[in-house]
């Protein structure tokens, strides 16, 4: 079987899931993008693929979920 890679990436002021060189949807938070990637990765895993999911860490001054503080 093949390798299924999912990478959470910033898309302007939102987040997307990069898979097979394309970002099909965007999400308001990094967490929402992660949940979408994990759902897709779960299906790939059941099909026998090796799975990799990557998520960037927090930027200095940002929060862990990748949303802007309005304070």
N, C-alpha and C positions, 0 to 999 in steps of 0.2 A: 504494500500500500504506500501511498504518498505522504507528504508532509503538508499539514494544514497550518498556516501561520496567520495569526490575527494580531494586529498592532493598533492600539488606541493612539490616535493622532489628533493634534489640534487642527481645527478647520475654522479659520477666522475666530469668532468668539464662541464657537461650539466645539464639539468633539465628534470624531468619526472612527469607524473601524476599517482599517486598511487590510484588504484580503485580495489576493491575486492581482495586486497592482491597482486596485480601484477602491474608492470610498463611495458606497451606494447611499448611505443615509447619514444624517447628522443628529446629534443628541445634545440637549442642553447641559448635561453634566458628564464628567468623566465616568462616574459610576454607572449611568444609564448606558453609555457606550460599552463599558466593561460587561454589564449584564447581557447585552445583545451578543457580544463576542463569545461569551461563555456558553450561551445557548447554541450558537452555531458550532462552537468547538465540541460540545457534547455530542451533537449529531455526527460530526466527523470522527470522533473517537469511537462511537458505536459502529461506524463503517470500517474501522480498523486502521485509520490513519494515525500517524504520530501527530501530536498537536502542540503548538506553542502559542501562548498568549503573552503579549508584552504591554505594559502600561507605564508611562513615564511617571517619575516621582513629582512631588510638589515643587513648584518654583518658589524661589525666595519671595516672601510677601504674599503668596497665594495660599489657598487652602487645599486640603487633601483631595477634595472632590472636583477641583478644577472649575469652581464657580467664583465669580467676583463677589467680594464683600461690598455691600452698599453702605457701609458705616463711614 
